[in-house]
């Protein structure tokens, strides 16, 4: 009877509410456990909480008093400790011991601390003055149903990607596997996060873990969210990034681990599974910058290592290790995504191959899906054509300066670039954000000023300015618009014999060399530049947010072009033939990636402009 009472006291749905009430009554709170119970869907209970809850039950209280009378004063505590050990032995309680609070983010000053500092200050999790804090989870009351909004393999922006690794079990999966992986992950993450705060580990963090990537530092990580179900768990790890130019950016890595059969909506590559098979998948969503290294160092690496350890060492099971094509996840249903066997990927890494192809024809960098560079390869090992063709040199005469005339200040502001697509009709294509309010504000879509087009005189090197008007735009989905030289300025504009560029019909392919043409406005006089780059991938927004009054790109092309800078926005990106494959929309402030509006979107806007009278 006493054992059933001990179980029923802990294994109940309202445990979290009872714990919060208990902490309020006692005026005592463990910082991490309190944060956990406020944000997680599964209650965390400390050993002291267990004792207090059992003491609220008359039968358990009498049991402790009876034992205390027959033995010394501590005997009743030993009974409750025995109960905790017994429940843990039968997996009714899942003990988790951590040495530091993974929810705390460090900063740049001397408050960045190591393990000993955490023991000595208020950030310590220890309720008894030690460096380790233990708490329990109750797997038996984990929710069964996973909410549909917890995870989606579809994302609406091109600067994020999803990476996935999976373990395929041919018959069935070991019971209790998810909770053991969850436990191991929380412990490993807290240890890793605390180590990254220690000054002795700073040097190792400067190069994102020494994997051969450079340029950005992952300064701090901290746990934002932790939720668990019977067959899945979800984590969100916050990260703060710092570039070589001291630009900082707050971001996060979202990790979803789930065990499914082929009928599940979350199951990857279910088309190749039988009814008895089970697939365990570890997926992470984060920034594409630095070849996905932020995702790996933001938590994915620890979760995969914990999963391997639990499957191989804790349970002693074997599974087929597979790596999922990240491009397939971005472009189609996860149920039909292509996978590679891990042994094949390991051979490719050993041979020094930089990329692999999936069965659907996607070319994926090994550094992205593996978190490490192939043998003998460095992060900047890219073959880029050094000398642009004469056609690209001839394109320069078709590039113009685009600005917004402010009637109040009587000056030009928000300068960018653009290109002439029709010199007879005076049509110019440029980035919409140069002229139109594109931020999510009350003024979204408004134009505060009058567009001006600047053409550089070949002799004086000074711009001649012409009035223009916006004739076609779609600021909700496309960062591009079409301008038309006004009637009073059109004759003079034609006399400048400005050239025009052709919009490419076939778009561009991965690894293709491209040039961004635009006017650098950091120096005077204004000079045109043609920085080189190469295409990484294309992106299509498969699931735009309905009803959202802000810019959501319909399609984008992601390129690497380190020298594209301020003033190049709206400038044409051309291929070797001099045809426009896109215009520059924006850039990653942390990385060298740039995002283009693709040529097919430009052609749609141009067609609408030509149909207007």
C-alpha positions in Angstrom: 0.0 0.0 0.0 2.8 2.4 0.9 4.4 1.9 -2.5 1.2 2.5 -4.4 0.7 5.7 -2.4 4.2 6.8 -3.2 3.6 6.3 -6.9 0.2 7.9 -7.0 1.5 11.0 -5.2 4.1 11.6 -8.0 2.4 10.2 -11.1 -0.4 12.6 -11.5 -1.3 15.2 -14.2 -1.5 18.2 -11.8 2.0 17.7 -10.5 3.3 20.9 -11.9 0.6 23.0 -10.3 1.2 21.2 -7.0 4.9 21.9 -7.2 4.4 25.6 -7.9 2.0 25.8 -4.9 4.5 24.0 -2.7 7.3 26.4 -3.7 5.1 29.4 -3.0 4.2 28.1 0.4 7.8 27.4 1.3 9.1 30.6 -0.2 11.9 28.5 -1.7 12.7 28.1 -5.4 15.4 26.3 -7.3 16.0 28.7 -10.2 16.4 26.1 -12.9 13.6 23.8 -11.7 11.2 26.8 -11.4 12.1 27.9 -14.9 11.5 24.4 -16.2 8.1 24.1 -14.6 7.0 27.5 -15.9 8.0 26.8 -19.5 8.0 23.0 -20.0 5.1 20.6 -20.5 6.6 18.0 -18.2 7.1 18.8 -14.5 10.5 18.6 -12.9 10.7 17.6 -9.2 13.6 17.8 -6.9 14.5 15.2 -4.2 13.3 17.7 -1.5 10.0 18.1 -3.4 9.5 14.4 -3.3 9.9 14.3 0.4 7.6 17.3 1.0 4.9 15.8 -1.2 5.1 12.5 0.5 4.9 14.2 3.9 1.6 15.8 2.9 0.1 12.3 2.7 -1.1 11.0 6.1 -0.3 7.4 5.3 3.3 8.2 4.1 3.8 10.6 7.0 2.8 8.0 9.6 5.2 5.5 7.9 8.1 7.9 8.3 7.2 8.6 11.9 6.9 4.9 12.8 10.3 4.3 11.3 11.7 7.3 13.1 10.5 6.0 16.5 12.2 2.6 16.0 15.5 4.0 14.7 17.6 7.3 14.7 16.3 10.7 13.6 17.5 10.3 10.0 15.8 7.0 9.4 12.6 8.5 8.0 14.7 10.5 5.4 16.4 7.3 4.4 13.0 5.7 3.8 12.1 8.5 1.4 15.5 8.3 -0.3 15.0 4.6 -0.7 11.6 5.3 -2.3 13.2 7.7 -4.8 15.9 5.1 -5.7 13.2 2.4 -6.1 11.1 4.6 -8.4 14.2 5.5 -10.4 15.2 1.9 -10.7 11.9 1.0 -12.4 12.0 4.1 -14.6 9.1 5.8 -12.9 11.4 8.7 -12.0 14.1 9.8 -14.4 17.0 11.4 -12.5 18.9 14.2 -14.2 22.0 15.7 -12.7 23.5 18.9 -14.1 26.5 21.0 -13.0 25.4 24.4 -14.3 22.3 26.3 -15.3 22.0 26.0 -19.1 19.3 28.7 -19.2 21.7 31.5 -18.2 23.4 33.4 -21.0 26.8 35.0 -20.3 27.9 38.5 -21.5 31.0 40.3 -22.6 32.4 41.5 -19.3 33.9 39.8 -16.2 30.6 38.2 -15.4 31.5 35.5 -17.9 32.3 32.7 -15.5 33.5 29.1 -15.3 32.3 26.2 -13.1 33.6 27.5 -9.8 32.2 31.0 -10.3 28.7 29.4 -10.9 29.0 27.6 -7.6 29.9 30.8 -5.7 27.3 33.2 -7.2 23.5 33.3 -7.5 23.5 31.4 -10.8 24.3 28.2 -8.9 21.6 25.5 -9.1 22.7 23.8 -5.9 20.2 23.8 -3.2 22.7 22.4 -0.8 25.8 24.3 -1.8 27.3 21.7 -4.1 28.1 22.0 -7.8 25.6 19.5 -8.9 21.8 19.7 -8.9 19.6 16.6 -9.3 16.0 16.7 -10.3 13.5 14.1 -11.5 11.1 13.8 -14.4 8.1 11.4 -14.5 8.0 9.7 -17.9 4.7 8.0 -17.0 2.9 11.4 -17.2 4.5 12.7 -20.3 1.9 13.8 -22.8 1.2 11.4 -25.7 -0.1 13.7 -28.4 2.4 16.0 -30.1 0.9 19.3 -31.1 1.1 19.9 -34.9 2.5 23.4 -34.4 5.6 22.2 -32.5 7.5 21.3 -35.6 7.3 21.7 -39.4 9.9 20.8 -42.1 8.6 23.7 -44.1 10.1 27.1 -43.4 9.3 30.5 -44.9 12.7 32.2 -45.2 15.8 31.4 -47.1 18.3 32.2 -44.4 17.2 29.1 -42.4 17.7 25.5 -43.1 16.8 22.1 -41.5 19.4 19.3 -41.0 18.3 15.8 -40.1 19.9 12.5 -39.2 17.9 9.3 -38.6 18.2 5.8 -37.1 16.1 3.2 -38.8 15.0 0.2 -36.7 13.9 -2.8 -38.8 11.5 -4.4 -36.3 10.8 -2.2 -33.3 12.7 0.4 -31.1 13.8 -0.2 -27.5 11.3 1.0 -24.9 12.1 4.1 -22.9 14.6 5.2 -25.6 13.3 8.8 -26.0 13.4 9.6 -22.3 16.9 8.3 -22.0 18.1 10.4 -25.0 16.3 13.4 -23.5 18.1 12.9 -20.2 21.5 12.4 -21.8 20.9 15.5 -24.1 20.0 17.8 -21.2 23.1 16.7 -19.2 25.5 17.0 -22.2 24.1 20.4 -23.2 24.4 21.8 -19.7 28.0 20.6 -19.5 28.8 22.0 -22.9 27.1 25.3 -22.4 28.9 25.8 -19.0 32.2 24.9 -20.6 31.7 27.5 -23.3 31.4 30.2 -20.6 34.7 29.3 -19.1 37.6 31.6 -20.2 39.9 28.7 -20.8 37.5 27.5 -23.5 37.1 30.8 -25.3 40.0 30.2 -27.7 38.5 27.0 -28.8 35.1 28.7 -29.5 36.6 31.5 -31.6 36.6 29.3 -34.7 33.3 27.5 -34.1 34.8 24.4 -32.7 37.9 24.1 -34.9 36.1 22.5 -37.8 37.9 24.7 -40.4 35.3 27.5 -40.5 36.3 31.1 -39.8 34.9 34.6 -39.6 32.3 34.3 -36.8 32.3 33.5 -33.1 29.5 31.8 -31.3 29.8 33.8 -28.1 27.1 32.3 -25.9 24.5 29.6 -25.8 21.7 29.0 -23.4 18.6 26.7 -23.2 15.4 28.5 -24.0 12.8 25.7 -24.1 12.6 22.0 -23.3 9.5 20.0 -23.9 9.0 16.2 -23.9 6.3 13.7 -25.0 6.3 10.0 -24.8 7.8 9.6 -28.3 9.4 13.0 -28.9 11.1 16.0 -27.4 11.8 19.6 -28.5 14.6 21.9 -27.5 15.4 25.5 -28.4 18.9 26.8 -27.8 19.6 30.5 -27.9 22.9 31.6 -29.4 24.6 35.0 -29.8 26.9 35.4 -32.8 29.6 37.9 -33.3 31.4 38.6 -36.6 34.9 39.8 -37.2 33.5 43.3 -37.6 31.9 43.1 -34.1 28.4 42.8 -35.5 26.2 40.8 -33.1 23.1 38.8 -33.8 20.7 36.9 -31.6 19.4 33.7 -33.0 18.4 30.2 -31.9 18.6 26.6 -32.9 15.4 24.5 -32.7 15.8 20.7 -32.3 13.1 18.1 -32.6 13.7 14.4 -31.8 10.9 12.0 -32.6 10.3 8.2 -32.9 7.7 7.3 -35.5 6.2 4.7 -37.7 5.5 5.2 -41.4 2.0 6.7 -40.7 3.3 9.7 -38.8 3.2 13.1 -40.4 6.7 13.7 -39.0 8.3 10.5 -40.4 11.1 11.1 -42.9 11.4 8.8 -45.9 8.3 6.8 -44.8 7.8 5.7 -48.5 10.7 3.2 -48.0 9.5 1.8 -44.6 7.4 -1.3 -43.8 4.7 -1.4 -41.1 7.0 -2.9 -38.4 9.8 -0.4 -38.9 10.4 2.6 -36.6 12.5 5.6 -37.4 14.2 7.9 -34.9 14.9 11.3 -36.4 17.0 14.2 -35.0 16.2 17.4 -36.8 17.5 21.0 -36.2 16.5 24.3 -37.7 18.8 27.3 -37.7 20.8 29.8 -39.7 22.3 28.7 -43.0 25.3 31.0 -42.3 28.8 29.5 -42.2 27.7 26.3 -43.9 25.3 25.4 -41.1 28.0 25.4 -38.4 25.8 27.5 -36.1 23.2 24.7 -36.1 25.8 22.0 -35.3 27.5 24.0 -32.5 24.1 25.3 -31.3 23.1 21.8 -30.1 22.7 19.4 -33.0 26.1 17.9 -32.4 25.4 17.2 -28.8 22.0 15.6 -29.5 23.4 13.3 -32.2 26.2 12.2 -29.9 23.8 11.6 -27.1 21.5 9.6 -29.3 24.4 7.4 -30.6 25.6 6.8 -27.1 22.1 5.8 -25.7 21.3 3.5 -28.6 24.7 1.7 -28.7 25.8 1.7 -25.1 22.7 2.0 -23.0 20.5 -0.3 -25.0 23.0 -2.1 -27.1 20.8 -2.0 -30.2 21.8 -1.6 -33.8 20.1 0.7 -36.3 20.7 1.8 -39.9 22.3 5.3 -39.7 21.1 7.7 -42.4 21.6 11.3 -43.2 18.8 13.3 -44.9 19.2 15.6 -47.9 18.6 19.1 -46.6 17.5 20.3 -50.1 14.8 17.6 -50.3 13.5 18.8 -46.9 13.3 22.4 -48.2 11.6 21.6 -51.5 9.2 18.7 -50.9 7.4 16.5 -48.4 9.6 14.9 -45.7 8.0 11.5 -46.5 9.8 11.3 -49.8 13.1 13.0 -48.9 16.2 11.3 -50.1 18.7 9.8 -47.6 22.3 8.6 -47.6 23.8 5.8 -45.6 26.2 7.2 -43.0 29.0 4.8 -44.1 28.8 6.3 -47.6 29.1 9.8 -46.3 32.1 8.8 -44.1 33.8 7.4 -47.2 33.2 10.7 -49.1 34.6 12.7 -46.2 37.7 10.5 -46.1 38.2 10.9 -49.8 38.0 14.6 -49.5 34.9 15.2 -51.6 33.3 18.6 -51.0 29.8 17.6 -52.2 27.4 14.7 -52.7 24.3 14.3 -55.0 21.0 12.8 -53.8 18.8 10.7 -56.0 16.6 13.7 -56.9 19.6 15.6 -58.3 20.3 17.9 -55.3 24.0 18.8 -54.8 24.7 19.2 -51.1 27.9 20.3 -49.3 29.3 17.6 -47.0 30.3 20.3 -44.5 26.6 21.2 -44.1 25.1 17.8 -43.5 28.1 16.5 -41.4 29.2 19.6 -39.5 32.8 19.0 -40.6 35.0 19.6 -43.6 36.3 16.8 -45.8 40.0 15.8 -45.5 42.4 18.5 -46.7 39.6 21.1 -47.4 39.4 24.6 -45.9 36.3 26.8 -45.7 37.4 29.2 -48.4 38.4 26.5 -50.9 36.2 27.7 -53.8 37.2 28.0 -57.4 35.7 31.3 -58.6 36.4 32.7 -62.1 38.8 35.6 -61.6 38.3 37.5 -64.9 34.8 38.5 -66.0 34.0 38.2 -69.6 33.8 41.3 -71.9 30.0 40.9 -71.9 30.0 41.7 -68.2 32.1 44.8 -68.8 29.6 45.9 -71.4 26.7 45.5 -68.8 28.0 48.3 -66.7 26.4 51.0 -69.0 23.0 49.5 -68.2 23.3 50.0 -64.4 21.9 53.1 -62.8 21.7 54.7 -59.3 18.3 54.6 -57.6 17.4 57.1 -54.9 14.5 58.6 -53.1 14.0 62.4 -53.1 12.9 63.7 -49.8 10.8 66.9 -50.3 11.2 68.0 -46.7 15.0 67.9 -46.5 15.4 68.6 -50.3 18.0 65.8 -50.6 18.4 62.2 -51.8 18.3 59.3 -49.4 18.1 55.6 -49.4 20.4 55.2 -52.4 20.7 51.8 -54.2 21.3 50.4 -57.6 19.2 49.1 -60.5 19.3 48.2 -64.2 17.6 49.3 -67.3 15.4 46.6 -68.8 13.8 48.7 -71.6 15.6 51.9 -72.6 12.9 52.9 -75.1 10.2 52.9 -72.6 12.5 54.0 -69.8 11.8 51.0 -67.5 14.2 50.2 -64.6 14.1 47.3 -62.2 15.4 47.8 -58.6 15.0 46.5 -55.1 11.6 47.5 -53.6 13.1 48.2 -50.1 15.2 51.1 -51.5 12.0 53.0 -52.1 9.2 51.3 -50.2 8.7 50.7 -46.5 9.2 46.9 -46.2 9.5 46.6 -42.4 6.6 45.2 -40.4 5.2 48.6 -39.3 2.0 50.6 -39.7 3.7 52.3 -42.6 4.3 49.1 -44.5 4.0 49.6 -48.3 4.3 53.4 -48.2 6.6 55.5 -50.3 8.0 58.6 -48.6 9.4 60.6 -51.4 9.8 60.6 -55.2 12.0 58.1 -57.0 15.1 59.4 -58.8 17.3 57.7 -61.4 21.0 58.6 -61.7 23.1 58.0 -64.8 26.8 58.5 -64.5 28.3 60.8 -67.2 31.3 59.1 -68.8 33.3 62.4 -68.9 32.5 64.1 -65.6 31.8 60.9 -63.6 28.9 62.8 -62.0 25.3 61.5 -62.1 22.5 63.1 -64.1 19.3 62.7 -62.2 15.9 61.9 -63.7 12.4 61.7 -62.2 10.7 58.4 -62.2 7.6 56.7 -60.9 6.8 53.2 -59.6 4.6 51.4 -62.0 4.6 47.8 -60.7 5.4 46.4 -57.3 4.5 43.5 -55.0 6.1 44.4 -51.7 4.3 41.5 -49.9 6.2 38.8 -51.8 8.9 40.3 -54.0 11.6 42.7 -53.1 11.6 44.3 -56.5 9.7 46.9 -58.4 9.6 48.5 -61.9 10.2 52.2 -62.3 9.5 54.3 -65.4 11.2 57.5 -66.3 8.6 60.3 -66.3 7.5 61.8 -69.6 9.3 65.1 -69.1 12.6 63.3 -68.5 12.3 60.5 -71.1 13.8 62.4 -74.1 16.9 63.5 -72.2 17.2 60.0 -70.7 17.3 58.4 -74.2 19.9 60.9 -75.3 22.3 59.4 -72.8 22.3 56.2 -74.8 21.9 54.0 -71.8 22.1 50.3 -72.5 19.7 47.6 -71.4 20.1 44.1 -69.9 18.3 40.9 -70.8 16.6 38.9 -68.1 17.8 35.3 -68.1 15.2 32.7 -69.1 16.9 29.6 -67.5 17.8 31.1 -64.1 21.1 29.8 -62.7 22.5 26.6 -61.2 24.4 25.7 -58.1 28.1 26.6 -58.2 27.6 28.9 -61.1 29.8 32.0 -61.1 27.9 35.3 -61.0 28.7 39.0 -60.7 26.7 41.7 -58.8 26.8 45.1 -60.6 26.2 48.1 -58.4 27.4 51.5 -57.3 29.4 51.6 -54.1 28.4 54.7 -52.2 30.9 54.6 -49.4 33.3 56.7 -51.3 33.2 59.8 -53.4 32.9 60.0 -56.4 30.5 57.1 -56.7 32.0 54.1 -58.5 30.5 51.0 -60.1 31.8 47.6 -58.9 31.3 44.1 -60.0 32.1 41.7 -57.1 32.2 38.0 -58.0 30.4 35.2 -56.2 28.8 31.8 -56.8 25.4 30.3 -56.3 24.7 28.0 -53.4 21.0 27.1 -53.7 17.5 28.3 -54.6 14.7 28.7 -52.1 10.9 28.7 -52.4 8.6 29.7 -49.6 6.2 26.7 -49.4 4.2 27.9 -46.5 3.7 31.7 -46.3 2.0 33.1 -43.2 -1.5 34.2 -44.1 -2.8 37.6 -43.0 0.7 38.8 -42.1 1.2 42.4 -43.2 4.9 42.3 -43.9 7.4 41.1 -46.6 7.6 37.4 -47.1 9.8 36.4 -50.1 8.1 34.1 -52.5 11.4 32.9 -54.0 15.1 33.7 -53.5 18.5 32.6 -54.7 21.3 32.3 -52.1 24.8 33.2 -53.2 28.2 33.8 -51.6 29.6 37.2 -52.5 31.8 38.7 -49.8 32.4 42.0 -51.5 28.8 43.0 -52.2 28.2 46.0 -50.0 26.2 49.1 -49.2 24.7 50.6 -52.3 24.6 47.4 -54.3 21.0 46.7 -53.3 18.8 46.4 -56.3 21.8 45.9 -58.6 21.6 43.2 -61.2 23.4 39.8 -60.7 24.5 38.6 -64.1 26.0 35.3 -65.4 28.9 34.9 -67.8 26.7 35.8 -70.8 25.7 39.1 -69.2 22.1 38.0 -68.6 20.4 39.0 -65.3 19.7 36.0 -63.1 18.4 38.2 -60.2 18.8 41.4 -58.3 20.4 41.9 -54.9 17.8 42.0 -52.1 19.7 41.8 -48.8 22.7 40.2 -47.1 23.5 38.3 -44.0 25.3 40.7 -41.5 27.2 37.8 -40.0 28.1 35.8 -43.0 29.1 36.3 -46.7 25.7 35.1 -48.0 23.6 37.3 -50.2 20.0 36.8 -51.2 18.7 37.6 -54.7 15.2 38.1 -56.2 15.3 35.4 -59.0 14.9 36.2 -62.7 11.5 34.5 -63.0 10.0 37.0 -60.5 11.6 39.9 -62.3 10.0 38.8 -65.6 6.6 38.7 -64.1 6.9 42.3 -62.9 8.4 43.4 -66.2 5.5 41.8 -68.1 3.0 43.6 -66.0 4.8 46.9 -66.7 4.8 46.5 -70.4 1.1 45.7 -70.4 0.3 49.1 -68.8 -0.4 52.1 -71.0 
